[in-house]
Amino acid sequence: MLVSVIIPCYNEELVIQESYKRLTSVMDGLEHTYELIFINDGSRDKTYEILHQLSQEDEKVKVLNFSRNFGHQCAVTAGINHCNGDAAVIIDSDLQDPPEVIVEMLKIMEEQQANVVYGVRKKRKGENWFKLVTAKYFYRFLNNLSDVKFPVDTGDFRLIDRKIIDIFNRMEEKNKYIRGIISWMGYKQLPCYYDRDERFAGETKYPLKKMLKFAMIGVFYFSKKPLKIATFTGFISVLIGVLYGIVALITKLIYPYSLVTGWTTLIILIIFFGGVQLITIGVLGQYIGNLFDEAKDRPEYIVDEKINF
């Protein structure tokens, strides 16, 4: 069996050499042949130079060099699109997901005839409380919104077979939420539990802004419930407005000469209903923006150079 290992890279000059060594050590210990597909996602450091050197020394190292930074999910997509393996492993280059777990994943796939083996994090070393809390509750929140159930405490670290690869390559949507898409496919998907390590070196390439954007893709691409919530909130707001109008009318009839300035009430109502409208428009805007991205039909990524393909 040929196993493709897909490794997206962005400004990872401090870890690439070690990542290559550990992956090679693991894969050389297997009975299967393999290829290492590194995707340089527009790095601005020496990541490309290091990958180019590795590809000259080892023909199993294949490199896709993007024309600019397109993002982690686009890099993973490119790796899946270009891999030749009977199975493929998706793993980040920062070594937080230990390459040694690949052995256990392959064992589970072969013994239990699984189509997908996804990594489930038992422990997450070296991460702050905010990242731990948001990661823990986001997938539970997404499961409550979506009709598709996603495994919790997981990332993109997983092993997929050729059937999953071929189906994935037929999907033409642009802003992919890959772990969600693979869960959506169904088939036999099994967990592999492991302890996540600290980064070997360097800093995370997923700051809060990117995390929020990624979370929004997961929500708006896999659920229509935000639209339903916005509609429900609109109905509640209208109901409150009607009830308040009835109360105001009755008050006026009972106390026709009462002095009511109404300034505070008017401001509160304007802010309340204006906020509801803006939230509703914002939710609609997210879905319309997704449609706009798909309608443009631009490629997800541009490969400037291929090495050893």
HUJOCOR-V433220 format. One record per backbone hydrogen bond with DSSP energy under -0.5 kcal/mol. NH is the residue of the N-H (numbers start at 1). CO is the residue of the C=O. If there is no record, write none. Layout:
BEGIN
nh-><NH NH>
co-><CO CO>
END
This chain:
BEGIN
nh-><3 3 4 4 5 6 6 7 7 8 9 15 16 19 20 21 22 23 24 25 26 27 28 29 29 30 33 35 36 37 37 38 38 39 40 40 41 41 42 50 51 52 53 54 55 56 57 58 61 62 62 63 64 65 65 66 66 67 70 75 76 77 78 79 80 81 82 83 86 87 88 89 90 91 91 93 95 98 101 102 103 104 105 106 107 108 109 110 111 112 113 114 115 116 117 118 119 120 121 122 122 123 125 127 132 133 134 135 136 137 138 139 140 141 142 143 144 145 146 147 150 155 158 158 159 160 161 162 165 166 167 168 169 170 170 171 176 178 180 181 182 183 184 185 186 186 189 190 192 194 196 196 197 200 211 212 213 214 215 216 217 218 219 220 221 222 223 227 228 229 230 231 232 233 234 235 236 237 238 239 240 241 242 243 244 245 246 247 248 249 250 251 252 253 254 255 258 260 261 266 267 268 269 270 271 272 273 274 275 276 277 278 279 280 281 282 283 284 285 286 287 288 289 290 291 292 293 294 295 296 297 297 304 304 305 307>
co-><1 33 2 87 35 4 89 5 37 6 39 12 12 15 16 17 18 19 20 21 22 23 24 25 26 27 1 3 60 5 35 36 62 7 38 64 9 39 40 46 47 48 49 50 51 52 53 54 58 36 60 307 38 63 305 40 64 302 68 71 72 73 74 75 76 77 78 79 2 2 160 4 158 6 89 8 92 96 98 99 100 100 101 102 103 104 105 106 107 108 109 109 188 188 159 190 157 192 153 120 194 194 196 124 128 129 130 131 132 133 134 135 136 137 138 139 140 141 142 222 148 119 90 156 117 88 115 86 161 162 163 164 165 166 167 168 174 176 177 177 178 179 180 181 182 183 187 116 118 120 123 194 96 94 207 208 209 210 211 212 213 214 215 216 217 218 219 224 224 225 226 227 228 229 230 231 232 233 234 235 236 237 238 239 240 241 242 243 244 245 246 247 248 249 250 251 255 258 259 262 263 264 265 266 267 268 269 270 271 272 273 274 275 276 277 278 279 280 281 282 283 284 285 286 287 288 289 290 291 292 293 294 65 302 65 63>
END
